[in-house]
Every structure is written in C-alpha cells, then in structure tokens.
Amino acid sequence: MKNLFNKILIIAIVAFCGVAKAQSDDAGRISLTAFIAENENLPQGATAVLSNKLNQITNVNGMGSTGFNRFIITANLITSTKDIIASAPPMTALTLDVTLYIGDGIEGRKFSSHSMTVKGVGINENKAYMDAIKNIKPNDAKVQSFITEGKNKIIEYYNTRCNFIMKEAQNLEAQNRLEEAIMILTSVPDASLDCYNKSMAAVAPLYKKLIDRNCKLRLVEATNVWNTTQTLEGANAAGEILSSIDPQSSCFSQVQALSEKIGRRVLELDKREWNYKFESEIGLQKDLIKAYRDVGVAYGNGQPQSMTYNIIGWW
C-alpha cells in the first residue's frame, strides 16, 4: 500500500509539473527578502521607508517574500551632499548615493548591483532622508535590468548546484529535519526546470514521511488529552488535534478509531452526536505541490525575523 501511494504521488507530480507555473501563485517562484544591515546607521524612520521601498521593488517584479529566504535584496546609502536651505522654516537638502544589491545572504555571494543618485528635502535630516528614499523608482529601466540580472544569477545557482541541494535535503532528512528539507526543495524555482522537477520528485516521500510522523505524535497528544479529561470540553480539545492530521497518513485508521471512541462517550455523557470534521482535501485531493510548499513556508515563517545575513564585501 505504501509503495502504491508513493507511485501515485510521483505520477501526480510528473503530470502536474508541466503546468505548475500557470496553476500556482507561489510554488517554484523566485523570491527575495528585503534586508537592511544594522550598521547602515540610518536616521530614525528612514529604515522603515527603505525596507518598504525594497519590498516595492520585489513586489513590482513578482519576487516579494516574507520570512526566511536565502536570497536577499539590500541597499547601501551614502550622503554625498547636505545643504541647509534658508527658508521659513529652514529646510535640509540631501543627495544620497544609493547602491542596490541582490545576492545569496547565506553564502555571502553578490549576484547583481545597481547604483543611483537620489535627492530629498525635508524640515530636518530625517525627513530629507525619507524623501530621498521615496524617489527610488521601482519601475526604472535600470532597476529592472538589475532585477533581471539577479534573477538570472539565481536560476544559474540552481542549475549548477542542483546535486548539492539534493544532497543537503538528504542530510537534513537523516537528521529528521523534514520541514527544513522540504523548504529547501520547494524553494527551487520552476525557471530551473530540471532541478525543479528533481526537487518535486524528491519531496514526495519526505512529505509522506512527515505526515506519518506527525500523525503518530498528534495521535498520542490527542489520546492523552482525552484520557485526562473525558468531557465534552476534552472531546473538543482532542478533536481539534485530530482534525489537523492528514487522512493520507499511515496511522489514520487509529485516528478514526479514537474519534469514534470519543463520539460514543460524548453520546453517553451529553446525549448528542459528536463528530469532528477531518481535512479531507489534504493529500491526493488537493494541489500536492501547494501542500509541500505550505510546509516549507510554515517552516520559513517560523525562523527568527531578525535574521542576520552575510553581506561582507558587498560594499
């Protein structure tokens, strides 16, 4: 039965890969995380404005990302001129030399860069900084070329390092770090078609292993909750846990047995039917690639938001 399930998964993946790009919004998409180094020493308020601007650039190009991502977009700002304009009130005028960078924030490899000059005016230096940053144009042709170069380098990364990525996922699996392995595999963009297909085939058995592991853990958790509190409240708490278990997992028959046991006891205690809805759309009945992707996204979103990336030598 297990072998049959895996074969069905592989067949579904092969059939799906050819149209995955058109049918999914996120799976296999190249994305960038906006990162601002702590040593940028930007004035108060300017950091948030710069972060928003970097996110605008990525979103305009369909490369927006939240949470953990090894590929980043960052910027370095240098004040080239600062003048006080005699007016009522006096105004501060700044000229900033801005350089944008895209690269691998884990290995510290810079992929592309683009320099520009922007100017801003404000009632103080902070406001002038913010005004200047707002003048960075996401749709500028040179910014677009910078993004394209970075995107091509990311595709090249996957094309040339696919075997390394597969090996890394295998090592993580050996350490039972299944969610992390799935995140790495589902991060491969479909623009790198050969590596993408390999990663989707490799992730299928990992996903099955993950849902089987989670089934056993959650079944034990739900059983303990029910054994401790055999009341309607305890039944609902146990049911909440049981409903998160994938019906395609290997121990699902035990999940159903526990659910039926709880239902019979609730009927005795409360004189009413107790049924907890299971997620029947998980597994073969839903977009498998999205299911894999959801695991990776959940893992990435659980990583520290104050991630420090390696950008030594970028400027």
C-alpha positions in Angstrom: 0.0 0.0 0.0 2.8 2.4 0.9 4.6 1.7 -2.4 1.3 2.2 -4.3 0.8 5.6 -2.5 4.3 6.8 -3.4 3.8 5.7 -7.1 0.6 7.7 -7.2 2.4 10.7 -5.7 5.1 10.5 -8.3 2.7 10.2 -11.2 0.7 13.1 -9.9 3.8 15.2 -9.7 5.1 14.4 -13.2 1.7 15.2 -14.6 1.5 18.4 -12.6 5.0 19.8 -13.2 4.4 20.7 -16.8 1.5 23.1 -15.9 2.6 24.1 -12.3 3.7 27.5 -13.2 0.4 28.5 -14.7 -1.7 26.9 -12.0 0.1 28.1 -8.8 0.8 31.5 -7.5 3.8 30.7 -5.3 5.2 27.3 -6.0 8.6 27.5 -7.6 8.6 31.3 -7.7 11.9 33.1 -7.3 11.7 35.5 -4.4 13.8 37.9 -2.5 13.8 39.0 1.2 14.4 42.7 1.9 17.3 43.1 4.3 18.9 46.2 5.9 22.1 45.7 7.8 22.2 47.0 11.3 25.4 49.0 10.5 23.6 51.2 8.0 23.1 53.8 10.7 20.0 55.3 9.0 18.2 58.2 10.7 15.1 57.4 12.7 12.2 56.4 10.4 14.4 56.0 7.3 14.9 52.3 7.9 11.2 51.5 7.6 10.9 53.7 4.5 13.9 51.9 2.9 12.5 48.5 3.8 9.2 49.4 2.2 11.0 50.6 -0.9 12.9 47.4 -1.3 9.7 45.4 -0.9 8.0 47.6 -3.5 10.9 46.7 -5.9 10.4 43.0 -5.3 6.6 43.1 -5.4 6.6 45.0 -8.7 8.7 42.3 -10.2 6.7 39.4 -8.6 9.6 38.5 -6.3 8.2 39.6 -2.9 8.8 37.4 0.1 8.2 37.3 3.8 10.1 35.2 6.4 13.3 33.3 5.8 14.8 33.3 2.3 18.5 32.7 1.4 18.3 35.3 -1.5 18.1 38.9 -0.4 17.8 42.5 -1.8 19.6 45.1 0.3 21.0 48.6 -0.1 23.8 50.9 0.9 23.2 54.6 1.3 26.0 57.3 1.4 25.3 61.0 1.9 27.2 62.9 -0.8 25.9 66.4 -0.1 24.0 68.1 2.7 22.8 71.7 2.5 20.6 73.9 4.7 18.2 75.9 2.6 17.4 79.4 4.0 13.7 79.4 4.2 10.9 79.6 6.7 11.3 77.2 8.2 14.9 76.2 7.2 15.0 73.0 5.1 17.6 70.3 4.8 18.5 69.1 1.3 20.4 65.8 0.8 22.0 64.0 -2.1 22.3 60.2 -1.5 24.4 57.7 -3.4 22.3 54.5 -3.3 23.5 51.1 -4.4 21.1 48.2 -4.5 22.4 44.6 -4.2 20.9 41.1 -4.8 22.7 38.0 -3.6 22.9 34.9 -1.6 22.7 36.0 2.0 23.7 32.7 3.4 26.9 32.1 1.4 27.6 35.8 1.0 27.7 35.8 -2.8 26.7 39.0 -4.5 24.8 38.5 -7.8 24.0 42.0 -9.1 24.2 45.6 -8.1 22.9 49.0 -9.3 24.0 52.5 -8.2 21.9 55.6 -8.5 21.7 59.1 -7.0 18.5 60.5 -5.3 17.7 63.8 -3.7 15.4 64.7 -0.9 14.3 67.8 1.1 12.8 68.0 4.5 12.4 70.1 7.6 15.2 68.0 9.2 17.8 65.5 8.1 15.5 62.5 8.9 12.7 63.9 6.8 15.1 64.7 3.9 16.4 61.1 4.1 12.9 59.7 3.9 12.0 62.0 1.0 15.2 60.9 -0.9 14.5 57.2 -0.4 11.0 57.7 -1.7 12.5 58.9 -5.0 13.9 55.5 -5.7 11.8 54.3 -8.7 10.9 50.5 -8.7 9.9 50.7 -12.4 13.1 52.5 -13.5 14.6 50.7 -16.5 18.0 50.3 -14.9 16.4 48.9 -11.7 14.5 46.4 -13.9 17.8 45.4 -15.5 19.3 45.0 -12.1 16.5 42.7 -11.0 16.7 40.7 -14.2 20.4 40.1 -13.7 19.9 39.0 -10.1 17.0 36.7 -11.2 19.2 35.1 -13.9 22.0 34.5 -11.4 19.6 32.8 -9.0 18.5 30.5 -11.8 22.1 29.8 -12.6 22.7 29.0 -8.9 20.0 26.3 -9.1 21.1 25.0 -12.5 24.7 24.5 -11.4 24.1 23.4 -7.7 21.2 21.1 -8.0 23.1 18.0 -6.9 24.3 19.9 -3.8 20.7 20.9 -3.0 19.5 17.3 -3.3 22.4 16.2 -1.0 21.6 18.9 1.5 18.0 17.8 1.7 19.1 14.1 2.2 21.4 15.2 5.1 18.5 17.1 6.7 16.2 14.1 6.3 18.8 11.9 8.0 18.7 14.3 11.0 14.8 14.2 11.0 14.7 17.8 10.0 12.0 17.1 7.5 10.3 20.6 7.4 13.7 22.2 6.6 14.4 19.7 3.9 11.0 20.3 2.3 11.6 24.1 2.5 14.9 23.7 0.6 13.4 21.5 -2.1 10.2 23.6 -2.6 12.4 26.8 -2.9 13.7 25.6 -6.2 12.1 27.9 -8.9 10.4 26.3 -11.8 12.5 28.5 -14.1 15.3 26.0 -13.3 13.1 23.3 -14.8 15.3 20.2 -14.5 16.2 20.9 -10.9 12.6 21.9 -10.1 11.3 18.5 -11.4 14.0 16.7 -9.4 13.2 18.6 -6.2 9.4 17.9 -6.6 10.1 14.2 -7.1 12.4 14.2 -4.0 9.9 16.0 -1.8 7.1 13.5 -2.3 8.5 10.7 0.0 9.6 13.4 2.5 6.1 14.8 2.7 4.7 11.2 3.3 7.3 10.7 6.0 6.4 14.0 7.6 2.7 13.4 7.7 3.3 9.8 9.1 5.5 11.2 11.8 3.0 14.0 12.7 0.1 11.5 12.7 1.8 9.4 15.4 2.7 12.5 17.5 -0.7 14.1 17.3 -2.5 10.8 17.9 -0.6 10.4 21.2 -1.3 14.0 22.1 -5.0 13.7 21.4 -5.2 10.4 23.3 -3.5 11.9 26.3 -5.9 14.9 26.2 -8.9 12.6 26.1 -7.7 10.2 28.8 -7.1 13.2 31.1 -10.4 15.0 30.5 -13.2 12.8 29.3 -15.7 15.6 29.0 -17.3 17.5 26.1 -14.5 20.1 26.6 -11.9 17.4 26.5 -13.5 15.8 23.4 -13.4 19.1 21.5 -9.8 19.7 22.5 -8.8 16.2 21.3 -10.9 16.7 18.2 -9.0 19.9 17.3 -5.8 17.9 17.4 -7.2 15.0 15.4 -8.6 17.3 12.7 -5.1 18.5 11.9 -3.9 15.0 10.9 -3.6 14.3 7.2 -6.0 11.5 6.1 -3.3 10.1 3.9 -1.0 9.3 6.9 -0.3 5.7 7.8 -2.0 5.8 11.2 -5.2 7.4 10.1 -7.2 4.3 10.9 -6.2 4.7 14.5 -7.2 8.4 14.3 -10.7 7.3 13.1 -10.9 4.7 15.8 -10.1 7.2 18.6 -12.6 9.7 17.1 -15.4 7.0 17.1 -14.5 6.2 20.7 -14.7 9.8 21.8 -18.0 10.1 19.9 -19.6 7.2 21.7 -18.6 8.5 25.1 -19.9 12.0 24.3 -23.2 10.5 23.3 -23.3 8.8 26.7 -22.4 11.9 28.6 -24.2 14.6 26.6 -26.9 12.7 24.7 -25.9 14.1 21.4 -23.8 13.3 18.4 -20.1 14.3 18.3 -18.4 14.5 15.0 -15.2 16.3 14.3 -14.5 17.3 10.7 -11.3 16.0 9.2 -9.5 17.9 6.4 -10.4 15.6 3.5 -8.8 18.0 1.0 -5.3 17.2 2.2 -3.1 14.8 0.2 -4.2 13.5 -3.2 -7.4 15.6 -3.2 -5.7 18.9 -3.3 -2.8 20.6 -5.0 0.1 18.4 -3.9 2.8 21.0 -4.8 0.9 23.6 -2.7 0.8 21.2 0.2 4.5 20.7 0.0 5.0 24.5 -0.4 2.9 25.2 2.7 5.2 23.1 4.8 8.2 25.0 3.6 6.6 28.4 4.0 5.4 27.5 7.6 9.0 26.5 8.4 10.5 29.6 6.9 8.0 31.9 8.7 9.0 30.2 12.0 12.6 31.3 11.6 13.9 34.4 13.5 12.6 37.6 11.9 15.8 39.4 12.8 17.9 37.0 10.6 21.5 38.2 10.1 22.8 37.7 6.6 26.3 37.6 5.3 27.0 40.6 3.0 30.6 41.1 3.9 32.5 42.7 0.9 29.3 43.7 -1.0 30.3 47.4 -0.5 
